Amino acid sequence: MWTVIYIAPTAKQADHIKDKLTEEGFLVKVRQARGAKEQFEILIPETELDEGQEVLKDILHSSF
């Protein structure tokens, strides 16, 4: 099952995070958030959630 790990405010930020998570070996999907034109959900498999959250923290702290 896929789980939302982050909601990005722009498509550019969503693509950046997707690329970084993919480089780290995660399977990643991006989809437009329901009811929001400019928000994008970043999803990873539920089985990778804990590790994915740790990597996401590093990505967010180093990039933004």
C-alpha positions in Angstrom: 0.0 0.0 0.0 1.2 3.5 -0.8 1.4 6.1 1.9 1.7 9.9 1.7 5.0 11.0 3.2 4.9 14.7 2.3 2.7 17.3 0.6 4.7 19.7 -1.6 3.4 23.2 -2.3 4.7 23.2 -5.9 5.3 20.7 -8.7 9.0 21.7 -8.8 9.5 20.9 -5.2 7.6 17.6 -5.6 9.8 16.6 -8.5 13.0 17.5 -6.6 12.0 15.4 -3.6 10.9 12.5 -5.8 14.3 12.6 -7.6 16.2 12.6 -4.3 14.2 9.8 -2.8 14.6 7.7 -6.0 18.4 8.3 -5.9 18.3 6.8 -2.4 16.5 3.7 -3.7 12.9 4.3 -2.8 9.9 3.7 -5.0 8.1 7.0 -5.3 4.8 8.3 -6.8 3.7 11.9 -7.1 0.0 12.9 -7.5 -1.9 16.1 -7.3 -3.6 16.5 -3.9 -7.3 16.3 -4.0 -9.1 19.6 -3.7 -5.8 21.6 -4.1 -4.6 22.9 -7.4 -1.0 23.6 -6.3 -0.3 20.8 -3.8 1.3 17.5 -4.7 1.4 14.3 -2.6 4.6 12.3 -2.5 3.9 8.7 -1.8 6.2 5.7 -0.9 5.3 2.1 -0.1 4.1 1.7 3.5 6.9 -0.8 4.2 9.5 1.9 3.5 7.8 4.6 5.6 10.2 4.8 8.6 13.4 4.9 6.5 11.8 7.2 4.0 10.9 9.7 6.7 14.5 9.9 7.9 15.8 10.4 4.3 13.1 13.0 3.7 14.2 15.0 6.8 17.7 15.1 5.4 16.4 16.2 1.9 14.3 19.0 3.4 17.0 20.3 5.7 19.6 20.3 2.9 17.5 21.7 0.1 15.1 24.2 1.5 
